[in-house]
Amino acid sequence: MANGRRALLFAITTVVCGSILLAGCSDSKSGGTKKTITITYRDDGAGENGTLYKWLKDVAAKYSNDKVEIKQTPIQASEGDYFAKIALALKSKDTAPDIVTEDTFMINSDASAGYLSPLDDRLKDWSDWTNGSFIEAMKKGVTASDGKIYGVPYNTDSRGLWYNKNIFKQVGLPENWVPKTWDEVLDAARTVQQKAGSDVVPIWMNMGKATGEATSMQTYEMLLYGAGERLYDDKSGKWIVKSQGILDALNFVATVNKEKLGPPLSKVLNGQAGNTSSREYLPKGKLAISLDGSWIPGNYLENGAAPWPEYKDVLGFAPMPTSKGQAPGSITLAGGWALSIPKNAQHKDEAWDFIKFALNKENTEKLVIASGNITVRADVAKDPEYTKMPFNEIATDYLKNAEFRPAQDKYPEVSTQIQTMVESVASGTAPDAAAAKYAQDVTRIVGADKTIEK
């Protein structure tokens, strides 16, 4: 879930029954004891209105194992703070939950650190996994560099340019907008700035450290990859720390801020920036263009965090073009989320049994429809209830040009430096100076022998 995709991870939780941590709790109705299966995830501010909260509550209520209690205790945390807290929780048997959601980009790192349990032996006996119910390509995202599988994926996503058709019509821009270059995106934002009034933000992108991976993936990497560059050179096995593509991506960010085409820094550098843009500014007609993920419509459903029945008619979802329109013409970064079992989990067998139930066809379909994400199950992808959802078809089509974050142990640390670099440019630092600092910091993290300049 940040996602990019928007980020939906399980938060740190400690469940205490009496004086025993994560132990079986007395259940007077059954006359025995129940094992408490703890599930941790990040609350992005929606609380009990959150999609995951509602889904888990529904799945737990339908779960037929009366010897197990499913316990979710979401906490609020910015995405920027979240990964460090999860890592701390997974290190200890006293704080590790039984089930944790993993952004697929974190799986290799967390598995290499010894935080997760491999699931291969369990998966080979699960017919859903072996009979083609899951899209085969999606299994790569939960496979670590050691070749083992450390999670069951439950969604994926794509990214593009959400835009408000009413605002576009008002300022004379096409309602069926398909920009071919970055200049066309910027020109559309300039038109909105000139004609729509000061109450409308022309374009919004995540640009702060507080929005964490959303800044790295949905902004910088969408731009970097669209400029024809990559973070990591697979042929040499080295991180690219200097290139024209890096400067091109940062210059796009600098242009948006220099020309005041984006929101005030107080809004965009806030940890709730993603929610502000999608749940407030877009529905209220205060934002024209938003570089964001395919899950955004999940907010607008009847049971979403910001119900907006008209969204399907008001919004458009344009592909993010490459910088100069070069092949393949558009770009998207794809991510996804998975349920994993920590190495230090107390009740691994029970956790696995619940995962199989939670991620069966019926329950997975309910989650992706409610969240607005793209399914990882081939059987759900063919279901009419899924295909009739607005934007699902186009969001899935964007995956044909999808790129992925490097499956490298050091990526999370490099990503933190990306966020620092982008925020510094958003705050006024010259792109070349920010890029030079990034090169120094990444070299320090991965070693000079693991870097390359172009």
DRENDO-1510 file (C-alpha; in Angstrom, 1 decimal, always signed):
<recs>
REC; n; res; u; v; w
REC; 1; MET; +0.0; +0.0; +0.0 .
REC; 2; ALA; +2.8; +3.1; -1.2 .
REC; 3; ASN; +1.6; +1.7; -2.2 .
REC; 4; GLY; +2.8; +4.1; -2.9 .
REC; 5; ARG; +1.6; +3.5; -3.1 .
REC; 6; ARG; -0.3; +4.9; -0.5 .
REC; 7; ALA; +1.3; +3.4; +2.3 .
REC; 8; LEU; -0.7; +0.8; +4.2 .
REC; 9; LEU; +1.7; -1.1; +6.6 .
REC; 10; PHE; +1.0; -2.7; +10.0 .
REC; 11; ALA; +2.1; -0.6; +13.0 .
REC; 12; ILE; +3.8; -1.6; +16.1 .
REC; 13; THR; +1.5; -3.2; +18.6 .
REC; 14; THR; +1.9; -4.9; +22.0 .
REC; 15; VAL; -1.0; -7.0; +23.2 .
REC; 16; VAL; -1.0; -7.8; +26.9 .
REC; 17; CYS; -3.4; -10.2; +28.6 .
REC; 18; GLY; -2.8; -9.9; +32.3 .
REC; 19; SER; +0.9; -9.8; +32.8 .
REC; 20; ILE; +1.8; -12.0; +29.8 .
REC; 21; LEU; +2.8; -10.4; +26.5 .
REC; 22; LEU; +1.2; -11.7; +23.4 .
REC; 23; ALA; -0.2; -14.8; +25.2 .
REC; 24; GLY; -3.4; -16.7; +25.1 .
REC; 25; CYS; -6.3; -14.8; +26.8 .
REC; 26; SER; -9.1; -16.3; +28.8 .
REC; 27; ASP; -12.4; -16.7; +27.1 .
REC; 28; SER; -15.2; -17.5; +29.4 .
REC; 29; LYS; -17.7; -18.2; +26.7 .
REC; 30; SER; -15.8; -21.1; +25.2 .
REC; 31; GLY; -14.6; -22.4; +28.5 .
REC; 32; GLY; -11.0; -22.5; +27.2 .
REC; 33; THR; -8.3; -20.2; +26.0 .
REC; 34; LYS; -8.0; -18.2; +22.8 .
REC; 35; LYS; -4.7; -17.4; +21.1 .
REC; 36; THR; -4.5; -13.7; +20.2 .
REC; 37; ILE; -3.2; -13.2; +16.7 .
REC; 38; THR; -1.9; -9.7; +16.5 .
REC; 39; ILE; -2.0; -7.7; +13.3 .
REC; 40; THR; -0.1; -4.5; +13.0 .
REC; 41; TYR; -0.6; -1.7; +10.5 .
REC; 42; ARG; -0.3; +2.0; +9.9 .
REC; 43; ASP; -3.3; +4.2; +10.5 .
REC; 44; ASP; -3.0; +7.0; +7.9 .
REC; 45; GLY; -5.4; +9.1; +9.9 .
REC; 46; ALA; -8.7; +7.6; +8.9 .
REC; 47; GLY; -9.0; +5.6; +12.2 .
REC; 48; GLU; -12.1; +3.3; +12.2 .
REC; 49; ASN; -13.1; +4.8; +8.9 .
REC; 50; GLY; -9.9; +3.3; +7.4 .
REC; 51; THR; -10.2; +0.7; +4.6 .
REC; 52; LEU; -7.9; -1.8; +6.4 .
REC; 53; TYR; -9.6; -1.3; +9.7 .
REC; 54; LYS; -13.0; -2.1; +8.3 .
REC; 55; TRP; -11.7; -5.0; +6.1 .
REC; 56; LEU; -9.9; -6.7; +9.0 .
REC; 57; LYS; -12.9; -6.3; +11.2 .
REC; 58; ASP; -15.1; -7.9; +8.6 .
REC; 59; VAL; -12.7; -10.7; +7.8 .
REC; 60; ALA; -12.1; -11.5; +11.5 .
REC; 61; ALA; -15.9; -11.6; +12.1 .
REC; 62; LYS; -16.2; -14.3; +9.4 .
REC; 63; TYR; -13.2; -16.3; +10.5 .
REC; 64; SER; -14.5; -19.6; +11.9 .
REC; 65; ASN; -11.6; -20.6; +14.2 .
REC; 66; ASP; -13.1; -20.1; +17.6 .
REC; 67; LYS; -9.8; -20.8; +19.3 .
REC; 68; VAL; -8.3; -17.6; +17.8 .
REC; 69; GLU; -8.9; -14.0; +18.5 .
REC; 70; ILE; -7.8; -11.5; +15.8 .
REC; 71; LYS; -6.5; -8.3; +17.4 .
REC; 72; GLN; -5.8; -5.2; +15.4 .
REC; 73; THR; -4.4; -2.1; +17.1 .
REC; 74; PRO; -3.6; +0.5; +14.5 .
REC; 75; ILE; -1.5; +3.5; +15.4 .
REC; 76; GLN; -1.1; +6.8; +13.6 .
REC; 77; ALA; +2.4; +7.5; +12.1 .
REC; 78; SER; +3.7; +9.4; +9.2 .
REC; 79; GLU; +5.1; +7.2; +6.4 .
REC; 80; GLY; +8.4; +8.8; +7.0 .
REC; 81; ASP; +8.6; +7.6; +10.6 .
REC; 82; TYR; +7.0; +4.3; +10.0 .
REC; 83; PHE; +9.7; +2.0; +8.6 .
REC; 84; ALA; +12.1; +2.6; +11.5 .
REC; 85; LYS; +9.3; +1.8; +14.0 .
REC; 86; ILE; +8.4; -1.4; +12.2 .
REC; 87; ALA; +12.1; -2.5; +12.1 .
REC; 88; LEU; +12.3; -2.0; +15.9 .
REC; 89; ALA; +9.2; -4.0; +16.5 .
REC; 90; LEU; +10.3; -6.9; +14.4 .
REC; 91; LYS; +13.6; -7.3; +16.2 .
REC; 92; SER; +12.1; -8.6; +19.4 .
REC; 93; LYS; +9.8; -11.4; +20.4 .
REC; 94; ASP; +8.3; -9.1; +22.9 .
REC; 95; THR; +7.1; -6.6; +20.3 .
REC; 96; ALA; +6.8; -8.5; +17.0 .
REC; 97; PRO; +3.2; -9.1; +15.8 .
REC; 98; ASP; +2.0; -12.3; +14.4 .
REC; 99; ILE; +1.2; -10.8; +11.0 .
REC; 100; VAL; +2.7; -7.6; +9.5 .
REC; 101; THR; +2.0; -5.9; +6.2 .
REC; 102; GLU; +5.1; -5.3; +4.1 .
REC; 103; ASP; +5.4; -2.9; +1.3 .
REC; 104; THR; +7.0; -5.2; -1.3 .
REC; 105; PHE; +10.1; -2.9; -1.6 .
REC; 106; MET; +10.9; -3.6; +2.0 .
REC; 107; ILE; +10.6; -7.4; +1.8 .
REC; 108; ASN; +14.2; -8.0; +0.6 .
REC; 109; SER; +15.6; -5.7; +3.2 .
REC; 110; ASP; +13.6; -7.1; +6.1 .
REC; 111; ALA; +14.2; -10.7; +5.0 .
REC; 112; SER; +17.9; -10.1; +4.7 .
REC; 113; ALA; +17.9; -8.6; +8.2 .
REC; 114; GLY; +16.3; -11.8; +9.6 .
REC; 115; TYR; +13.0; -10.1; +10.5 .
REC; 116; LEU; +10.6; -12.3; +8.4 .
REC; 117; SER; +9.8; -16.0; +8.1 .
REC; 118; PRO; +10.1; -17.7; +4.6 .
REC; 119; LEU; +6.7; -19.1; +3.5 .
REC; 120; ASP; +7.8; -21.5; +0.7 .
REC; 121; ASP; +7.0; -24.7; +2.7 .
REC; 122; ARG; +3.6; -23.3; +3.5 .
REC; 123; LEU; +2.8; -22.0; +0.1 .
REC; 124; LYS; +3.5; -25.3; -1.7 .
REC; 125; ASP; +0.5; -26.8; +0.1 .
REC; 126; TRP; -1.9; -23.9; -0.6 .
REC; 127; SER; -3.9; -24.6; -3.8 .
REC; 128; ASP; -4.6; -20.9; -4.3 .
REC; 129; TRP; -0.9; -20.3; -4.7 .
REC; 130; THR; -0.2; -23.2; -6.9 .
REC; 131; ASN; -3.2; -23.4; -9.2 .
REC; 132; GLY; -2.8; -20.1; -11.0 .
REC; 133; SER; -5.2; -18.0; -8.9 .
REC; 134; PHE; -2.4; -15.5; -8.3 .
REC; 135; ILE; -0.8; -13.6; -11.2 .
REC; 136; GLU; +2.6; -15.1; -11.6 .
REC; 137; ALA; +4.5; -11.8; -12.2 .
REC; 138; MET; +3.2; -10.5; -8.9 .
REC; 139; LYS; +5.0; -13.3; -7.0 .
REC; 140; LYS; +8.3; -11.6; -7.9 .
REC; 141; GLY; +7.6; -8.7; -5.6 .
REC; 142; VAL; +7.5; -11.0; -2.5 .
REC; 143; THR; +10.6; -13.0; -3.5 .
REC; 144; ALA; +13.8; -11.9; -1.8 .
REC; 145; SER; +17.3; -12.0; -3.2 .
REC; 146; ASP; +17.8; -15.5; -1.6 .
REC; 147; GLY; +15.1; -16.8; -3.8 .
REC; 148; LYS; +12.6; -17.4; -1.0 .
REC; 149; ILE; +9.1; -16.0; -0.6 .
REC; 150; TYR; +8.4; -13.8; +2.4 .
REC; 151; GLY; +4.8; -12.7; +2.0 .
REC; 152; VAL; +1.5; -13.1; +0.2 .
REC; 153; PRO; +0.7; -10.1; -2.0 .
REC; 154; TYR; -2.8; -8.6; -1.8 .
REC; 155; ASN; -2.6; -5.7; -4.1 .
REC; 156; THR; -0.5; -3.8; -6.6 .
REC; 157; ASP; -0.8; -0.3; -8.1 .
REC; 158; SER; +0.2; +2.1; -10.9 .
REC; 159; ARG; +0.7; +5.8; -11.0 .
REC; 160; GLY; -0.3; +8.6; -13.2 .
REC; 161; LEU; -1.8; +12.1; -13.3 .
REC; 162; TRP; -5.2; +12.5; -11.7 .
REC; 163; TYR; -6.9; +15.7; -12.9 .
REC; 164; ASN; -10.2; +17.5; -12.4 .
REC; 165; LYS; -12.2; +17.7; -15.6 .
REC; 166; ASN; -14.4; +20.5; -14.4 .
REC; 167; ILE; -11.3; +22.8; -13.7 .
REC; 168; PHE; -9.8; +21.8; -17.1 .
REC; 169; LYS; -13.0; +22.7; -18.9 .
REC; 170; GLN; -13.2; +26.0; -17.0 .
REC; 171; VAL; -9.7; +27.0; -18.2 .
REC; 172; GLY; -10.0; +25.7; -21.7 .
REC; 173; LEU; -7.9; +22.5; -21.3 .
REC; 174; PRO; -9.1; +19.2; -22.9 .
REC; 175; GLU; -11.3; +17.0; -20.7 .
REC; 176; ASN; -9.7; +14.0; -22.3 .
REC; 177; TRP; -6.2; +15.0; -21.4 .
REC; 178; VAL; -3.2; +12.9; -22.6 .
REC; 179; PRO; +0.0; +15.0; -22.2 .
REC; 180; LYS; +2.9; +13.8; -24.4 .
REC; 181; THR; +5.8; +15.5; -22.6 .
REC; 182; TRP; +6.7; +17.1; -19.3 .
REC; 183; ASP; +6.5; +20.5; -20.9 .
REC; 184; GLU; +2.8; +19.8; -21.7 .
REC; 185; VAL; +2.2; +18.9; -18.0 .
REC; 186; LEU; +3.8; +22.1; -16.8 .
REC; 187; ASP; +2.0; +24.1; -19.5 .
REC; 188; ALA; -1.4; +22.7; -18.3 .
REC; 189; ALA; -0.4; +23.7; -14.7 .
REC; 190; ARG; +0.5; +27.2; -15.9 .
REC; 191; THR; -2.8; +27.6; -17.6 .
REC; 192; VAL; -4.7; +26.6; -14.5 .
REC; 193; GLN; -2.5; +29.1; -12.5 .
REC; 194; GLN; -3.4; +31.9; -14.9 .
REC; 195; LYS; -7.1; +31.2; -15.4 .
REC; 196; ALA; -8.6; +29.3; -12.4 .
REC; 197; GLY; -7.9; +31.7; -9.6 .
REC; 198; SER; -5.7; +31.6; -6.5 .
REC; 199; ASP; -7.9; +29.1; -4.7 .
REC; 200; VAL; -6.9; +26.3; -7.1 .
REC; 201; VAL; -3.6; +24.5; -6.8 .
REC; 202; PRO; -2.3; +23.7; -10.3 .
REC; 203; ILE; -0.3; +20.6; -9.5 .
REC; 204; TRP; +0.5; +18.6; -6.4 .
REC; 205; MET; +3.3; +16.1; -5.9 .
REC; 206; ASN; +4.7; +14.6; -2.8 .
REC; 207; MET; +8.0; +16.4; -2.0 .
REC; 208; GLY; +8.8; +16.0; +1.6 .
REC; 209; LYS; +10.7; +13.6; +3.9 .
REC; 210; ALA; +7.5; +13.3; +6.0 .
REC; 211; THR; +5.6; +11.6; +3.2 .
REC; 212; GLY; +8.5; +9.0; +2.9 .
REC; 213; GLU; +8.3; +6.5; +0.2 .
REC; 214; ALA; +5.5; +8.4; -1.5 .
REC; 215; THR; +8.0; +11.1; -2.2 .
REC; 216; SER; +10.6; +8.7; -3.5 .
REC; 217; MET; +8.3; +6.6; -5.7 .
REC; 218; GLN; +5.4; +8.7; -6.7 .
REC; 219; THR; +7.4; +11.8; -7.4 .
REC; 220; TYR; +11.2; +11.3; -7.9 .
REC; 221; GLU; +11.3; +7.9; -9.4 .
REC; 222; MET; +8.3; +8.6; -11.7 .
REC; 223; LEU; +10.4; +11.6; -13.0 .
REC; 224; LEU; +13.8; +9.8; -13.0 .
REC; 225; TYR; +12.5; +6.8; -14.9 .
REC; 226; GLY; +10.5; +9.1; -17.2 .
REC; 227; ALA; +13.8; +10.9; -18.0 .
REC; 228; GLY; +15.2; +7.5; -19.1 .
REC; 229; GLU; +17.4; +7.0; -16.1 .
REC; 230; ARG; +17.3; +4.4; -13.3 .
REC; 231; LEU; +18.4; +4.3; -9.7 .
REC; 232; TYR; +20.4; +1.2; -10.0 .
REC; 233; ASP; +22.5; -0.2; -12.9 .
REC; 234; ASP; +21.7; -3.9; -13.1 .
REC; 235; LYS; +24.6; -4.6; -15.5 .
REC; 236; SER; +27.3; -3.3; -13.2 .
REC; 237; GLY; +25.5; -3.9; -10.0 .
REC; 238; LYS; +26.1; -0.3; -8.9 .
REC; 239; TRP; +24.0; +2.7; -7.8 .
REC; 240; ILE; +23.8; +5.6; -10.2 .
REC; 241; VAL; +24.8; +8.7; -8.3 .
REC; 242; LYS; +25.4; +11.2; -11.1 .
REC; 243; SER; +23.5; +11.6; -14.4 .
REC; 244; GLN; +21.6; +14.1; -16.5 .
REC; 245; GLY; +18.4; +12.2; -15.6 .
REC; 246; ILE; +18.9; +13.0; -11.9 .
REC; 247; LEU; +19.2; +16.7; -12.8 .
REC; 248; ASP; +16.2; +16.6; -15.1 .
REC; 249; ALA; +14.0; +15.1; -12.4 .
REC; 250; LEU; +15.1; +17.6; -9.9 .
REC; 251; ASN; +14.7; +20.5; -12.3 .
REC; 252; PHE; +11.0; +19.5; -12.8 .
REC; 253; VAL; +10.5; +19.7; -9.0 .
REC; 254; ALA; +12.4; +23.1; -8.9 .
REC; 255; THR; +10.2; +24.5; -11.7 .
REC; 256; VAL; +7.0; +23.6; -10.0 .
REC; 257; ASN; +8.2; +25.4; -6.8 .
REC; 258; LYS; +9.9; +28.3; -8.5 .
REC; 259; GLU; +6.8; +29.1; -10.5 .
REC; 260; LYS; +4.5; +28.5; -7.5 .
REC; 261; LEU; +2.6; +25.8; -9.4 .
REC; 262; GLY; +2.3; +23.6; -6.3 .
REC; 263; PRO; +0.7; +24.0; -2.9 .
REC; 264; PRO; +2.3; +26.0; +0.0 .
REC; 265; LEU; +5.3; +24.2; +1.5 .
REC; 266; SER; +3.5; +24.0; +4.8 .
REC; 267; LYS; +1.0; +21.7; +3.1 .
REC; 268; VAL; +3.3; +19.6; +0.9 .
REC; 269; LEU; +6.0; +19.0; +3.5 .
REC; 270; ASN; +3.5; +17.7; +6.0 .
REC; 271; GLY; +3.2; +14.0; +6.8 .
REC; 272; GLN; -0.6; +14.2; +5.9 .
REC; 273; ALA; +0.1; +15.8; +2.5 .
REC; 274; GLY; -1.1; +12.8; +0.5 .
REC; 275; ASN; -4.4; +12.7; +2.4 .
REC; 276; THR; -4.8; +16.5; +2.1 .
REC; 277; SER; -4.5; +16.4; -1.7 .
REC; 278; SER; -6.7; +13.3; -2.3 .
REC; 279; ARG; -9.3; +13.7; +0.4 .
REC; 280; GLU; -9.7; +17.4; +0.6 .
REC; 281; TYR; -8.3; +19.4; -2.3 .
REC; 282; LEU; -9.3; +17.1; -5.2 .
REC; 283; PRO; -12.9; +16.5; -4.1 .
REC; 284; LYS; -13.5; +20.2; -3.2 .
REC; 285; GLY; -12.3; +21.4; -6.6 .
REC; 286; LYS; -9.2; +23.0; -5.1 .
REC; 287; LEU; -6.6; +21.0; -7.1 .
REC; 288; ALA; -6.3; +20.6; -10.9 .
REC; 289; ILE; -3.6; +17.9; -11.3 .
REC; 290; SER; -2.2; +15.3; -8.8 .
REC; 291; LEU; +0.7; +13.0; -9.5 .
REC; 292; ASP; -0.5; +10.0; -7.5 .
REC; 293; GLY; -1.5; +6.4; -7.4 .
REC; 294; SER; -4.3; +4.2; -8.8 .
REC; 295; TRP; -5.7; +3.7; -5.3 .
REC; 296; ILE; -7.0; +7.3; -4.9 .
REC; 297; PRO; -10.6; +6.5; -5.9 .
REC; 298; GLY; -10.9; +4.2; -2.8 .
REC; 299; ASN; -11.2; +7.4; -0.8 .
REC; 300; TYR; -14.3; +8.4; -2.6 .
REC; 301; LEU; -16.4; +5.2; -2.3 .
REC; 302; GLU; -19.5; +5.2; +0.0 .
REC; 303; ASN; -17.4; +3.6; +2.8 .
REC; 304; GLY; -14.2; +5.4; +2.0 .
REC; 305; ALA; -12.4; +8.1; +4.0 .
REC; 306; ALA; -13.8; +10.9; +1.9 .
REC; 307; PRO; -17.1; +9.8; +0.1 .
REC; 308; TRP; -17.5; +11.6; -3.2 .
REC; 309; PRO; -20.1; +10.1; -5.5 .
REC; 310; GLU; -19.3; +12.3; -8.5 .
REC; 311; TYR; -15.6; +11.3; -8.6 .
REC; 312; LYS; -16.1; +8.9; -11.5 .
REC; 313; ASP; -17.4; +11.8; -13.7 .
REC; 314; VAL; -15.2; +14.6; -12.4 .
REC; 315; LEU; -11.8; +12.9; -12.4 .
REC; 316; GLY; -9.6; +11.8; -15.3 .
REC; 317; PHE; -6.5; +9.6; -15.0 .
REC; 318; ALA; -3.9; +10.5; -17.5 .
REC; 319; PRO; -0.6; +8.6; -18.1 .
REC; 320; MET; +2.5; +10.3; -16.9 .
REC; 321; PRO; +4.5; +11.0; -20.1 .
REC; 322; THR; +8.2; +10.5; -20.5 .
REC; 323; SER; +10.2; +13.7; -20.4 .
REC; 324; LYS; +10.4; +14.4; -24.1 .
REC; 325; GLY; +7.8; +11.9; -25.3 .
REC; 326; GLN; +10.5; +9.3; -26.0 .
REC; 327; ALA; +9.7; +5.6; -26.1 .
REC; 328; PRO; +7.7; +4.0; -24.5 .
REC; 329; GLY; +5.8; +7.3; -24.2 .
REC; 330; SER; +4.6; +7.0; -20.7 .
REC; 331; ILE; +5.9; +5.6; -17.4 .
REC; 332; THR; +4.5; +4.2; -14.2 .
REC; 333; LEU; +6.1; +2.8; -11.1 .
REC; 334; ALA; +4.3; -0.3; -9.7 .
REC; 335; GLY; +4.4; -1.4; -6.1 .
REC; 336; GLY; +2.2; -3.5; -3.9 .
REC; 337; TRP; +1.6; -4.8; -0.4 .
REC; 338; ALA; +1.8; -8.2; +1.2 .
REC; 339; LEU; +0.9; -10.0; +4.5 .
REC; 340; SER; +4.0; -11.5; +6.1 .
REC; 341; ILE; +4.8; -13.5; +9.2 .
REC; 342; PRO; +7.7; -12.1; +11.3 .
REC; 343; LYS; +10.5; -14.4; +12.4 .
REC; 344; ASN; +9.7; -13.5; +16.0 .
REC; 345; ALA; +6.0; -14.1; +15.7 .
REC; 346; GLN; +4.5; -16.1; +18.6 .
REC; 347; HIS; +1.8; -17.9; +16.7 .
REC; 348; LYS; +3.0; -18.7; +13.2 .
REC; 349; ASP; +0.7; -21.6; +12.3 .
REC; 350; GLU; -2.4; -19.7; +13.4 .
REC; 351; ALA; -1.1; -16.6; +11.6 .
REC; 352; TRP; -0.7; -18.6; +8.4 .
REC; 353; ASP; -4.2; -20.1; +8.6 .
REC; 354; PHE; -5.7; -16.6; +9.0 .
REC; 355; ILE; -3.6; -15.2; +6.0 .
REC; 356; LYS; -5.0; -18.0; +3.8 .
REC; 357; PHE; -8.5; -17.1; +4.8 .
REC; 358; ALA; -8.0; -13.3; +4.6 .
REC; 359; LEU; -6.5; -13.5; +1.1 .
REC; 360; ASN; -8.9; -15.9; -0.5 .
REC; 361; LYS; -10.7; -14.7; -3.6 .
REC; 362; GLU; -13.7; -13.3; -1.9 .
REC; 363; ASN; -11.9; -11.4; +0.8 .
REC; 364; THR; -9.1; -10.1; -1.5 .
REC; 365; GLU; -11.7; -8.8; -4.0 .
REC; 366; LYS; -13.5; -6.9; -1.2 .
REC; 367; LEU; -10.3; -5.3; -0.1 .
REC; 368; VAL; -9.1; -4.2; -3.6 .
REC; 369; ILE; -12.5; -2.8; -4.5 .
REC; 370; ALA; -12.8; -0.9; -1.2 .
REC; 371; SER; -9.2; +0.5; -1.5 .
REC; 372; GLY; -9.2; +1.3; -5.2 .
REC; 373; ASN; -6.1; -0.9; -5.7 .
REC; 374; ILE; -5.3; -3.3; -8.5 .
REC; 375; THR; -5.7; -7.0; -7.8 .
REC; 376; VAL; -2.8; -9.5; -7.8 .
REC; 377; ARG; -5.2; -12.4; -8.3 .
REC; 378; ALA; -6.1; -13.5; -11.8 .
REC; 379; ASP; -9.5; -14.8; -10.7 .
REC; 380; VAL; -10.4; -11.5; -9.2 .
REC; 381; ALA; -9.2; -9.6; -12.3 .
REC; 382; LYS; -11.9; -11.5; -14.3 .
REC; 383; ASP; -14.7; -10.9; -11.9 .
REC; 384; PRO; -17.5; -8.4; -13.0 .
REC; 385; GLU; -17.6; -6.8; -9.6 .
REC; 386; TYR; -14.0; -5.8; -10.0 .
REC; 387; THR; -13.9; -4.9; -13.7 .
REC; 388; LYS; -16.9; -2.6; -13.4 .
REC; 389; MET; -15.0; -0.3; -11.0 .
REC; 390; PRO; -14.1; +3.1; -12.6 .
REC; 391; PHE; -10.5; +3.4; -13.6 .
REC; 392; ASN; -9.5; -0.2; -12.9 .
REC; 393; GLU; -9.1; -1.0; -16.5 .
REC; 394; ILE; -7.0; +2.1; -17.3 .
REC; 395; ALA; -4.9; +1.7; -14.2 .
REC; 396; THR; -4.2; -1.9; -15.1 .
REC; 397; ASP; -3.3; -0.9; -18.7 .
REC; 398; TYR; -0.6; +1.5; -17.4 .
REC; 399; LEU; +1.2; -1.6; -16.0 .
REC; 400; LYS; +2.4; -2.5; -19.5 .
REC; 401; ASN; +5.1; +0.2; -19.1 .
REC; 402; ALA; +5.7; -0.4; -15.4 .
REC; 403; GLU; +9.0; -0.1; -13.7 .
REC; 404; PHE; +9.9; -1.4; -10.2 .
REC; 405; ARG; +12.1; -0.2; -7.4 .
REC; 406; PRO; +15.5; -2.0; -7.1 .
REC; 407; ALA; +15.2; -5.2; -5.1 .
REC; 408; GLN; +18.4; -4.3; -3.2 .
REC; 409; ASP; +19.1; -4.4; +0.5 .
REC; 410; LYS; +20.3; -0.8; +0.5 .
REC; 411; TYR; +17.2; +0.6; -1.3 .
REC; 412; PRO; +15.4; +1.8; +1.9 .
REC; 413; GLU; +18.5; +3.8; +3.0 .
REC; 414; VAL; +18.9; +5.2; -0.5 .
REC; 415; SER; +15.2; +6.1; -0.6 .
REC; 416; THR; +15.7; +8.2; +2.6 .
REC; 417; GLN; +18.4; +10.2; +0.8 .
REC; 418; ILE; +16.0; +10.6; -2.2 .
REC; 419; GLN; +13.4; +12.2; +0.2 .
REC; 420; THR; +16.0; +14.5; +1.7 .
REC; 421; MET; +17.2; +15.6; -1.8 .
REC; 422; VAL; +13.7; +16.2; -3.1 .
REC; 423; GLU; +12.7; +18.2; +0.0 .
REC; 424; SER; +15.8; +20.3; -0.2 .
REC; 425; VAL; +15.0; +21.2; -3.9 .
REC; 426; ALA; +11.4; +22.0; -2.9 .
REC; 427; SER; +12.7; +24.3; -0.2 .
REC; 428; GLY; +15.0; +26.2; -2.6 .
REC; 429; THR; +18.3; +24.3; -2.9 .
REC; 430; ALA; +19.7; +24.3; -6.4 .
REC; 431; PRO; +19.2; +20.9; -8.2 .
REC; 432; ASP; +23.0; +20.5; -8.8 .
REC; 433; ALA; +23.8; +21.1; -5.2 .
REC; 434; ALA; +21.1; +18.8; -4.0 .
REC; 435; ALA; +22.3; +16.1; -6.5 .
REC; 436; ALA; +25.9; +16.4; -5.3 .
REC; 437; LYS; +24.9; +16.0; -1.7 .
REC; 438; TYR; +22.8; +12.9; -2.7 .
REC; 439; ALA; +25.8; +11.4; -4.4 .
REC; 440; GLN; +27.9; +11.9; -1.3 .
REC; 441; ASP; +25.3; +10.3; +1.0 .
REC; 442; VAL; +24.6; +7.3; -1.2 .
REC; 443; THR; +28.3; +6.7; -1.7 .
REC; 444; ARG; +28.7; +6.7; +2.1 .
REC; 445; ILE; +25.8; +4.2; +2.4 .
REC; 446; VAL; +26.7; +1.7; -0.3 .
REC; 447; GLY; +30.4; +2.2; -0.7 .
REC; 448; ALA; +32.3; +3.9; -3.5 .
REC; 449; ASP; +32.9; +0.6; -5.3 .
REC; 450; LYS; +29.1; +0.2; -5.6 .
REC; 451; THR; +28.4; +3.6; -7.3 .
REC; 452; ILE; +28.6; +4.7; -10.9 .
REC; 453; GLU; +28.5; +8.1; -12.7 .
REC; 454; LYS; +27.1; +8.7; -16.1 .
</recs>
